[in-house]
Amino acid sequence: MTQQRKIRFIEPRGRHARPLNAWIKRWPLLGGITLATILDEQGFDVLIYNENISGSVDTDSTSYDDLKSADVICMTIMTPTAARGYEIAAKLREDGFTGKIAFGGVHATMCPKEALEHGDIVCRGEGENIIEALARGEVADGIHEPPMVEDLDSLPTPNHYLIYRFEEDLLAKCSRKELYELPAMASRGCPYGCVYCSVTRMFGRK
């Protein structure tokens, strides 16, 4: 039997005292969770480390040892979390990590050459149409821009239980965990294209 490929996702924490932190600490971003769910349904060994929920990955020896033994580490970065993502990648390399490090997300999409300086692979835009090939080790190093998802209904329901300590460190904060509100994706893109917003550049105007 072929050994499962071990894929780990990291949602780096935001910079200290940033307003964004209050939001992403309560409602995990859906990008990495959706990609992890796709791989989980295909039989890969998948786990998500969200530093906003369970703390720094490099101060928890169990988490860090697990990361160092992964085949691929995928990090979703926004501008407030990019520096932390690069810091994690550098520390993993210093400590002997030999797998692939892939960056995606809004910041990696807008600054792909910068992100590539800190990892092996950068995905610009949506990652659903490349994630399985990436997990299998079939994607070459460099910057990639896979085709966009045509039918959002084809995507699986995000499995939040793939997040490390999701129940203990997030749901436990609610007196009735079945009432904890979680984000849902209703659409992508926007028809307007406001100059200050990255949504249309990331997802288009549909």
Solvent accessible surface area in square Angstrom, and as a share of the most:
residue,aa,sasa,rsa
1,M,239,1.07
2,T,123,0.71
3,Q,160,0.71
4,Q,101,0.45
5,R,79,0.29
6,K,37,0.16
7,I,1,0.00
8,R,13,0.05
9,F,4,0.02
10,I,4,0.02
11,E,11,0.05
12,P,0,0.00
13,R,90,0.33
14,G,7,0.07
15,R,108,0.39
16,H,174,0.78
17,A,86,0.67
18,R,104,0.38
19,P,114,0.72
20,L,38,0.19
21,N,36,0.18
22,A,81,0.63
23,W,116,0.41
24,I,2,0.01
25,K,107,0.45
26,R,107,0.39
27,W,83,0.29
28,P,1,0.01
29,L,32,0.16
30,L,33,0.16
31,G,38,0.37
32,G,7,0.07
33,I,4,0.02
34,T,6,0.03
35,L,28,0.14
36,A,0,0.00
37,T,4,0.02
38,I,21,0.11
39,L,0,0.00
40,D,56,0.29
41,E,114,0.51
42,Q,106,0.47
43,G,40,0.38
44,F,28,0.11
45,D,48,0.25
46,V,15,0.08
47,L,44,0.22
48,I,6,0.03
49,Y,5,0.02
50,N,5,0.02
51,E,8,0.03
52,N,16,0.08
53,I,16,0.08
54,S,34,0.22
55,G,34,0.32
56,S,28,0.18
57,V,3,0.02
58,D,34,0.18
59,T,114,0.66
60,D,46,0.24
61,S,81,0.53
62,T,96,0.56
63,S,3,0.02
64,Y,18,0.07
65,D,83,0.43
66,D,28,0.15
67,L,0,0.00
68,K,71,0.30
69,S,69,0.45
70,A,7,0.05
71,D,51,0.26
72,V,1,0.00
73,I,0,0.00
74,C,11,0.07
75,M,2,0.01
76,T,27,0.15
77,I,0,0.00
78,M,34,0.15
79,T,78,0.45
80,P,28,0.17
81,T,0,0.00
82,A,4,0.03
83,A,65,0.50
84,R,18,0.07
85,G,0,0.00
86,Y,24,0.09
87,E,92,0.41
88,I,1,0.00
89,A,1,0.00
90,A,49,0.38
91,K,68,0.29
92,L,0,0.00
93,R,89,0.33
94,E,141,0.63
95,D,64,0.33
96,G,51,0.49
97,F,8,0.03
98,T,131,0.76
99,G,16,0.15
100,K,78,0.33
101,I,0,0.00
102,A,6,0.05
103,F,3,0.01
104,G,15,0.14
105,G,14,0.14
106,V,48,0.27
107,H,19,0.09
108,A,0,0.00
109,T,6,0.03
110,M,48,0.21
111,C,46,0.28
112,P,24,0.15
113,K,159,0.67
114,E,67,0.30
115,A,0,0.00
116,L,55,0.27
117,E,140,0.63
118,H,70,0.31
119,G,16,0.16
120,D,31,0.16
121,I,3,0.01
122,V,0,0.00
123,C,14,0.08
124,R,65,0.24
125,G,16,0.16
126,E,10,0.04
127,G,11,0.11
128,E,20,0.09
129,N,82,0.42
130,I,22,0.11
131,I,4,0.02
132,E,56,0.25
133,A,27,0.21
134,L,12,0.06
135,A,1,0.00
136,R,113,0.41
137,G,50,0.48
138,E,110,0.49
139,V,20,0.12
140,A,71,0.55
141,D,82,0.42
142,G,18,0.17
143,I,68,0.34
144,H,50,0.22
145,E,121,0.54
146,P,15,0.10
147,P,97,0.61
148,M,86,0.38
149,V,23,0.13
150,E,151,0.68
151,D,77,0.40
152,L,53,0.27
153,D,134,0.69
154,S,80,0.52
155,L,27,0.13
156,P,30,0.19
157,T,119,0.69
158,P,39,0.25
159,N,51,0.26
160,H,17,0.08
161,Y,132,0.50
162,L,18,0.09
163,I,4,0.02
164,Y,50,0.19
165,R,100,0.37
166,F,6,0.02
167,E,61,0.27
168,E,99,0.44
169,D,31,0.16
170,L,2,0.01
171,L,10,0.05
172,A,73,0.56
173,K,130,0.55
174,C,39,0.23
175,S,120,0.77
176,R,135,0.49
177,K,100,0.42
178,E,116,0.52
179,L,109,0.54
180,Y,20,0.07
181,E,78,0.35
182,L,67,0.34
183,P,45,0.28
184,A,94,0.73
185,M,74,0.33
186,A,104,0.80
187,S,79,0.51
188,R,43,0.16
189,G,18,0.17
190,C,38,0.23
191,P,84,0.53
192,Y,166,0.63
193,G,22,0.21
194,C,59,0.36
195,V,156,0.90
196,Y,186,0.71
197,C,49,0.29
198,S,42,0.27
199,V,53,0.31
200,T,24,0.14
201,R,178,0.65
202,M,19,0.08
203,F,54,0.23
204,G,25,0.24
205,R,141,0.52
206,K,193,0.82
